[in-house]
């Protein structure tokens, strides 16, 4: 099945049609800078532009960097606060005139990574973390997603985990790889104490620098880098939309 995947990020909104059976992009992806301010109408207009650029008619999966429950945006830690309470499914459907399924961005990346990436074949407890502006998270048990975990906001010594160990924190405070890895280990230790995972998969933009810090990470669980980076959100969003469409039909 082909589904249009859209990945909404803080700096850019990326999109491409996806073959959900193979997890590949059917056409080259298109990226449009995220408008500032990034309120609902501004983002919806960019989503509509992407749909028109692909001349797309059919189902759409779309990521969003917040808790999204049944299409409703419930938090706004790293996005414009005007999003809180917005029915994102309905908003994007109004602008595109197509069926749209919206979900948390880390959950979408996790769905992709579990099917086509480093999580493929793992049936235990897997925690996928994306290190970027914040720390996104997706937890799977026996291949089933627990949505909207948002572990980046778990408190670690009085601050959100992402304030201590996100890639943005590393860049802003100019941490060495050794210093930053120590902070990541502290965060991973908290997650491990709570969830006892079998595997951590670390993604986000910083994962391409794995050679600088991967060997410095220490947990009881295995730790591996994500295999699908820039395209994981697009592919995972498309896969989630296909699943939602199938469930609604039954």
C-alpha positions as CSV (number, residue, x, y, z in Angstrom):
1,X,0.0,0.0,0.0
2,X,1.2,3.5,-0.7
3,X,0.6,6.2,2.0
4,X,1.9,9.8,2.1
5,X,4.1,10.3,5.2
6,X,4.7,13.7,6.7
7,X,7.2,14.4,9.5
8,X,6.7,17.7,11.3
9,X,9.8,19.0,13.0
10,X,10.9,22.2,14.7
11,X,13.0,23.3,11.8
12,X,11.5,21.5,8.8
13,X,8.5,19.5,7.6
14,X,9.4,16.6,5.4
15,X,7.2,14.4,3.2
16,X,7.2,11.6,0.7
17,X,4.9,8.8,-0.5
18,X,5.8,5.5,1.2
19,X,5.5,1.9,0.2
20,X,4.4,0.5,3.5
21,X,5.2,-3.1,2.6
22,X,8.9,-2.4,2.0
23,X,9.4,0.7,4.1
24,X,10.8,2.7,1.2
25,X,10.1,6.1,-0.3
26,X,8.3,5.9,-3.6
27,X,9.5,9.4,-4.6
28,X,12.2,11.8,-3.4
29,X,11.2,13.5,-0.2
30,X,10.4,17.2,-0.1
31,X,11.3,19.5,2.8
32,X,9.7,22.8,3.6
33,X,11.0,25.0,6.5
34,X,8.7,25.0,9.5
35,X,7.0,28.4,9.6
36,X,7.6,30.7,12.6
37,X,5.5,31.1,14.6
38,X,4.4,27.5,14.1
39,X,0.7,27.7,15.0
40,X,-2.0,25.3,13.8
41,X,-3.1,27.2,10.7
42,X,0.5,27.9,9.5
43,X,1.5,24.2,9.9
44,X,-1.7,23.1,8.2
45,X,-1.0,25.3,5.2
46,X,2.4,23.7,4.8
47,X,0.9,20.2,5.1
48,X,-1.6,21.2,2.3
49,X,1.3,22.4,0.2
50,X,3.1,19.1,0.5
51,X,0.0,17.2,-0.5
52,X,-0.4,19.4,-3.6
53,X,3.3,19.1,-4.5
54,X,2.9,15.3,-4.7
55,X,-0.6,15.7,-6.2
56,X,-1.6,13.2,-3.5
57,X,-5.0,11.6,-3.3
58,X,-5.2,9.0,-0.6
59,X,-4.4,8.3,3.1
60,X,-1.9,10.5,4.9
61,X,0.2,9.7,8.1
62,X,1.6,12.7,10.0
63,X,3.9,13.0,12.9
64,X,3.7,15.7,15.6
65,X,6.2,16.6,18.4
66,X,3.7,16.3,21.3
67,X,1.3,13.9,23.0
68,X,-1.4,13.1,20.5
69,X,-4.4,11.1,21.7
70,X,-7.1,10.1,19.2
71,X,-5.9,12.9,17.0
72,X,-6.0,15.6,19.7
73,X,-2.8,17.4,20.7
74,X,-2.6,17.4,24.5
75,X,0.9,19.0,25.2
76,X,3.1,21.7,23.8
77,X,6.6,21.3,25.4
78,X,8.5,22.1,22.2
79,X,5.8,23.6,20.0
80,X,3.5,26.6,20.0
81,X,1.1,26.4,23.0
82,X,-1.8,27.3,20.7
83,X,-1.7,23.6,19.6
84,X,-3.1,22.4,23.0
85,X,-6.6,21.0,22.5
86,X,-6.5,21.1,18.7
87,X,-8.0,18.2,16.8
88,X,-5.0,17.8,14.4
89,X,-6.6,15.0,12.4
90,X,-9.6,17.2,11.6
91,X,-7.5,20.3,11.0
92,X,-5.3,18.6,8.4
93,X,-8.2,16.8,6.8
94,X,-9.9,20.1,6.4
95,X,-6.9,21.6,4.6
96,X,-6.0,18.5,2.5
97,X,-9.5,17.0,1.9
98,X,-7.8,13.6,2.5
99,X,-7.9,11.1,5.4
100,X,-5.2,12.0,7.9
101,X,-3.8,10.1,11.0
102,X,-1.6,12.1,13.4
103,X,0.6,10.6,16.0
104,X,3.6,11.4,18.3
105,X,6.8,11.8,16.3
106,X,8.9,9.4,18.4
107,X,6.2,6.8,18.2
108,X,6.2,7.0,14.4
109,X,10.0,6.7,14.3
110,X,9.8,3.7,16.7
111,X,7.2,1.9,14.5
112,X,9.5,2.2,11.6
113,X,12.6,1.1,13.5
114,X,10.8,-1.9,14.9
115,X,9.6,-3.1,11.5
116,X,12.6,-2.2,9.3
117,X,15.5,-1.2,11.5
118,X,17.4,-2.1,14.6
119,X,14.3,-3.4,16.5
120,X,13.3,-5.9,13.8
121,X,12.8,-9.3,15.4
122,X,13.0,-8.2,19.0
123,X,10.1,-9.4,21.1
124,X,11.1,-8.2,24.5
125,X,10.9,-4.7,26.0
126,X,12.5,-2.2,23.6
127,X,12.9,1.5,24.3
128,X,13.7,3.7,21.3
129,X,15.0,7.2,22.1
130,X,15.5,10.1,19.7
131,X,18.0,12.7,20.8
132,X,17.5,16.1,19.2
133,X,15.9,19.3,20.4
134,X,14.5,17.1,23.2
135,X,14.4,13.4,23.9
136,X,11.6,11.5,22.2
137,X,10.7,8.0,23.3
138,X,8.8,5.0,22.2
139,X,8.3,1.8,24.2
140,X,7.4,-1.6,22.7
141,X,6.6,-4.8,24.5
142,X,6.3,-7.9,22.3
143,X,6.2,-5.6,19.4
144,X,3.2,-3.6,20.7
145,X,3.6,0.2,21.1
146,X,2.8,2.0,24.4
147,X,2.0,5.4,22.9
148,X,2.9,8.9,24.1
149,X,5.5,8.0,26.8
150,X,7.4,11.3,26.5
151,X,10.3,10.0,28.7
152,X,12.3,13.2,27.9
153,X,10.2,14.9,30.5
154,X,11.0,12.5,33.3
155,X,12.6,14.4,36.1
156,X,16.3,13.7,36.7
157,X,17.8,15.6,39.7
158,X,15.2,18.3,39.4
159,X,15.2,18.9,35.7
160,X,13.6,17.2,32.7
161,X,15.8,14.5,31.3
162,X,16.0,16.3,28.0
163,X,17.4,19.5,29.7
164,X,20.3,17.4,30.8
165,X,21.0,15.0,28.0
166,X,19.3,16.1,24.7
167,X,21.5,16.9,21.7
168,X,20.5,20.5,22.0
169,X,21.8,20.6,25.6
170,X,25.1,19.1,24.4
171,X,25.5,21.8,21.7
172,X,24.3,24.7,23.9
173,X,26.6,23.8,26.8
174,X,29.4,22.6,24.6
175,X,29.8,19.3,26.4
176,X,32.5,17.0,25.3
177,X,31.4,13.6,24.1
178,X,32.6,12.1,27.3
179,X,30.7,14.6,29.5
180,X,27.5,14.2,27.4
181,X,27.7,10.4,27.4
182,X,27.9,10.6,31.2
183,X,24.7,12.5,31.3
184,X,23.0,10.2,28.8
185,X,24.1,7.2,31.1
186,X,22.4,8.9,34.0
187,X,19.2,9.3,32.1
188,X,19.3,5.7,30.7
189,X,19.9,4.5,34.2
190,X,16.6,6.0,35.3
191,X,14.7,4.6,32.4
192,X,16.2,1.2,33.1
193,X,15.2,1.3,36.7
194,X,11.6,2.0,35.7
195,X,11.1,-0.3,32.7
196,X,13.9,-3.0,32.7
197,X,14.2,-3.0,28.9
198,X,16.0,-5.7,26.9
199,X,17.2,-3.2,24.3
200,X,17.8,0.5,23.9
201,X,17.8,1.9,20.4
202,X,19.2,5.5,20.2
203,X,18.2,7.7,17.2
204,X,17.8,11.3,16.3
205,X,20.3,13.4,14.5
206,X,23.1,12.7,17.0
207,X,23.0,9.0,16.2
208,X,25.2,9.6,13.1
209,X,28.0,10.5,15.6
210,X,27.7,7.1,17.2
211,X,31.4,6.4,16.9
212,X,32.1,9.3,19.3
213,X,30.0,8.2,22.2
214,X,28.5,4.8,21.6
215,X,31.3,2.9,23.4
216,X,30.9,5.2,26.4
217,X,27.3,4.2,27.1
218,X,26.7,1.6,29.9
219,X,23.5,-0.1,30.9
220,X,22.4,-3.7,31.7
221,X,20.4,-3.7,28.5
222,X,21.9,-3.8,25.1
223,X,22.4,-0.4,23.4
224,X,22.5,0.0,19.6
225,X,22.2,3.0,17.2
226,X,19.0,3.4,15.1
227,X,19.4,2.3,11.5
228,X,16.7,4.5,10.0
229,X,17.3,8.2,10.7
230,X,16.0,11.0,8.5
231,X,13.3,8.9,6.9
232,X,12.1,7.0,10.0
233,X,9.4,9.6,10.9
234,X,8.0,9.7,7.3
235,X,7.9,5.9,7.0
236,X,6.5,5.3,10.5
237,X,3.8,7.9,10.0
238,X,2.7,6.2,6.8
239,X,2.7,2.8,8.5
240,X,0.6,4.1,11.4
241,X,-1.9,5.6,9.0
242,X,-2.2,2.2,7.2
243,X,-2.8,0.5,10.6
244,X,-5.4,3.1,11.6
245,X,-7.2,2.7,8.3
246,X,-7.3,-1.1,8.7
247,X,-8.7,-0.8,12.2
248,X,-11.4,1.6,11.3
249,X,-12.5,-0.7,8.5
250,X,-12.9,-3.6,10.9
